[in-house]
Amino acid sequence: ALSAAGDVDRDGTADIILGGPDHATTGTSAGAAWLVTGPLTGSISLGSAQARLLGGAAGDEAGTSVLGVGDLDGDSADDLLVGSPGEDSAAGAVGFILGGGL
């Protein structure tokens, strides 16, 4: 999954969020999402991501969906949502990530 993230770190450049639901750092298909801050040019390395969110357990599939949602809390930094459809025995969850404190 991939989404424009707006300006999460308030530096005046566009950022992106990427999701990898099959990422297996914390368990098979636990998933992950990465925030890559701008300026964005050429190839992007996830190793240089500003922030990384890992699924908590096998099967969470964090990062299945990712979305930049604008500035929801009024702090002038754009915020993010990360979907984890397999979390909580497949009840699913959405993580809300506040921008600005990176």
N, C-alpha and C positions, 0 to 999 in steps of 0.2 A: 504494500500500500504506500502511497505517496500523496502528500498534500502540501500546498503552500501554507506556511505557518504565520505569515505576516512578519512583524518585527518583534520577536519574543524578547530579545536582549536590548532593545531600545537604542541600537546603534545607527539607525536610519537606513539599514539595508535589509533586503528580504531574506527570510530564513525558510527552511523546509523541514518537514517531519517525515520520516520513513518508517514503515512497519514491516516486521518479519515474523509472521506468526509461527513459522517452523523453527525459529532460532531455539537452540537447545542448551544454553548456558546453565539454566536452573532446572532442567528436566526436558524430556522429549516434548517438543511442540509447546514449550512454555511461552515462547514468543518474546519479542522485544520491540521497542521503538527507539529511534535515534533522532535527536534534534541536531541539525547541521545549520550553523549560523553563517550569514553572508559576510562579505560579498562572495557569491558563488560563481566560480569559473572553472571550466575544464572538468576533470575527474574529481569525484568526491570520495574521500576515505571515511568509512564509518569509525575508524580508529581516532579520527580527529573530531568526532561529534562533540558538541558542547555538553550534551546531556544524553543519558541512556536510561530507559525504563525497562526493567526485566519482568517478565511474567513470574509469578510467585511459585508456580508448581507445574509439573508436567500436565499438558493438555489445556492450559489456560488460553493459549493462542493469542497472547497480547500482541497488539499491532496489526490484527486482522483489518481493523479500520483505524485511520488516523485523520484528524481534522484540525486545521487552524480555525478558531472560532472568534477571532477578534479579541478586543479588550473587554472582558465581561466584568471585571472587578474595579474598573476605573483607575488603574494605576499607570496608564499609558504604555503598558506592555501587553502584547497579544498573548492569548492563552490557548491551550491545546486540549483536545480530547483523544483518548486512546481506548479503543474497544478490545475487550477480551471475552469473546463469546463462550469460551470453555470454562471460565472461572466459576467457582462455587457450584461444582457438580453440574456444569453446563447451564446454570441459570444465567450466567454472563454478568459482565460488569463493564462500566465505563469509567476510566480514570480521568479526572480533571486536573490539569497541570497549569499552575499559575506561572505566567511569564514574569520576567523582570528580575528575579532573584538568582540569576545564573552567574 
